[in-house]
Amino acid sequence: MQLPEGPGPWLAAAAAALALGAGLRRAPGVLRAAPRVPPRDPPLERLARDLHRLLGELERIERSDLPAKAARLRATALAYDDVLLAAARALEAVDLPPAVAPPLPAAQRIEVEAALARQGLRW
């Protein structure tokens, strides 16, 4: 069997399938999925628990002789920084630029930790 050359028949079939699918979604009586709700930020208590857990994990990895120690430290530090930034945004503790993302420079990490501590967050 030889396939036709060019996109002509394939493009027309794909467009027809899309049109049919769009029509079915708009048909009365057809169930639709609920609209997507943007994810909410995790509760502050969960962020504090995550910070505590990740900090303990960082300390454990630093003391260990595990294989790929550097990769484990980097991954855990990135996760810690991510949760740290989420907590800072939740408390509006630090004026963070919108584009700031892990990994944080050490000085900025300390600044964010201090600001969260001043706000009363303990981890």
C-alpha positions as a Python dict, from the first residue, in 0.01 Angstrom:
ca = {
    (1, 'M'): (0, 0, 0),
    (2, 'Q'): (139, 336, -100),
    (3, 'L'): (64, 644, 107),
    (4, 'P'): (-41, 958, -77),
    (5, 'E'): (224, 1226, -97),
    (6, 'G'): (186, 1563, 69),
    (7, 'P'): (-29, 1668, 363),
    (8, 'G'): (-352, 1711, 163),
    (9, 'P'): (-561, 1406, 264),
    (10, 'W'): (-403, 1376, 608),
    (11, 'L'): (-453, 1741, 689),
    (12, 'A'): (-817, 1730, 579),
    (13, 'A'): (-882, 1419, 790),
    (14, 'A'): (-718, 1576, 1096),
    (15, 'A'): (-919, 1898, 1054),
    (16, 'A'): (-1243, 1698, 1023),
    (17, 'A'): (-1163, 1500, 1338),
    (18, 'L'): (-1090, 1819, 1531),
    (19, 'A'): (-1411, 1979, 1411),
    (20, 'L'): (-1611, 1672, 1511),
    (21, 'G'): (-1449, 1667, 1854),
    (22, 'A'): (-1515, 2037, 1905),
    (23, 'G'): (-1877, 1990, 1806),
    (24, 'L'): (-1922, 1706, 2052),
    (25, 'R'): (-1786, 1913, 2336),
    (26, 'R'): (-2036, 2188, 2265),
    (27, 'A'): (-2335, 1960, 2213),
    (28, 'P'): (-2614, 2000, 2469),
    (29, 'G'): (-2632, 1726, 2727),
    (30, 'V'): (-2272, 1617, 2680),
    (31, 'L'): (-2079, 1605, 3005),
    (32, 'R'): (-1769, 1817, 3022),
    (33, 'A'): (-1476, 1806, 3255),
    (34, 'A'): (-1481, 2062, 3532),
    (35, 'P'): (-1278, 2373, 3451),
    (36, 'R'): (-925, 2359, 3581),
    (37, 'V'): (-871, 2546, 3903),
    (38, 'P'): (-524, 2691, 3949),
    (39, 'P'): (-338, 2510, 4225),
    (40, 'R'): (-342, 2682, 4560),
    (41, 'D'): (-25, 2750, 4748),
    (42, 'P'): (44, 2490, 5017),
    (43, 'P'): (-45, 2590, 5373),
    (44, 'L'): (228, 2765, 5567),
    (45, 'E'): (243, 2481, 5820),
    (46, 'R'): (325, 2236, 5542),
    (47, 'L'): (595, 2467, 5408),
    (48, 'A'): (752, 2486, 5756),
    (49, 'R'): (745, 2105, 5787),
    (50, 'D'): (902, 2070, 5442),
    (51, 'L'): (1176, 2319, 5531),
    (52, 'H'): (1249, 2126, 5851),
    (53, 'R'): (1258, 1794, 5666),
    (54, 'L'): (1477, 1923, 5383),
    (55, 'L'): (1720, 2095, 5619),
    (56, 'G'): (1757, 1768, 5811),
    (57, 'E'): (1809, 1583, 5484),
    (58, 'L'): (2081, 1830, 5381),
    (59, 'E'): (2260, 1775, 5712),
    (60, 'R'): (2226, 1397, 5681),
    (61, 'I'): (2365, 1394, 5328),
    (62, 'E'): (2658, 1619, 5426),
    (63, 'R'): (2759, 1371, 5699),
    (64, 'S'): (2715, 1065, 5476),
    (65, 'D'): (2938, 878, 5234),
    (66, 'L'): (2655, 803, 4991),
    (67, 'P'): (2726, 757, 4623),
    (68, 'A'): (2658, 1068, 4413),
    (69, 'K'): (2678, 1283, 4724),
    (70, 'A'): (2723, 1607, 4527),
    (71, 'A'): (2416, 1537, 4313),
    (72, 'R'): (2209, 1455, 4622),
    (73, 'L'): (2321, 1775, 4794),
    (74, 'R'): (2241, 1983, 4487),
    (75, 'A'): (1895, 1832, 4441),
    (76, 'T'): (1806, 1870, 4808),
    (77, 'A'): (1940, 2227, 4819),
    (78, 'L'): (1729, 2315, 4514),
    (79, 'A'): (1421, 2170, 4682),
    (80, 'Y'): (1501, 2361, 5003),
    (81, 'D'): (1541, 2688, 4811),
    (82, 'D'): (1214, 2626, 4627),
    (83, 'V'): (1021, 2575, 4952),
    (84, 'L'): (1203, 2868, 5113),
    (85, 'L'): (1088, 3096, 4830),
    (86, 'A'): (732, 2962, 4852),
    (87, 'A'): (725, 3042, 5225),
    (88, 'A'): (869, 3390, 5165),
    (89, 'R'): (602, 3460, 4904),
    (90, 'A'): (327, 3323, 5128),
    (91, 'L'): (433, 3550, 5415),
    (92, 'E'): (536, 3836, 5188),
    (93, 'A'): (841, 3845, 5413),
    (94, 'V'): (1091, 3955, 5152),
    (95, 'D'): (1057, 4174, 4847),
    (96, 'L'): (1147, 3911, 4587),
    (97, 'P'): (1176, 3982, 4219),
    (98, 'P'): (921, 3771, 4027),
    (99, 'A'): (1191, 3587, 3832),
    (100, 'V'): (1393, 3469, 4133),
    (101, 'A'): (1430, 3091, 4130),
    (102, 'P'): (1653, 2826, 4282),
    (103, 'P'): (1940, 2792, 4328),
    (104, 'L'): (1971, 3090, 4559),
    (105, 'P'): (2310, 3246, 4625),
    (106, 'A'): (2416, 3180, 4985),
    (107, 'A'): (2373, 3546, 5087),
    (108, 'Q'): (2020, 3561, 4947),
    (109, 'R'): (1928, 3230, 5114),
    (110, 'I'): (2042, 3365, 5452),
    (111, 'E'): (1850, 3688, 5393),
    (112, 'V'): (1529, 3498, 5315),
    (113, 'E'): (1577, 3265, 5615),
    (114, 'A'): (1629, 3565, 5845),
    (115, 'A'): (1322, 3743, 5708),
    (116, 'L'): (1108, 3433, 5762),
    (117, 'A'): (1242, 3396, 6116),
    (118, 'R'): (1157, 3763, 6186),
    (119, 'Q'): (802, 3687, 6070),
    (120, 'G'): (787, 3408, 6330),
    (121, 'L'): (824, 3106, 6102),
    (122, 'R'): (1010, 2822, 6274),
    (123, 'W'): (1139, 2511, 6101),
}
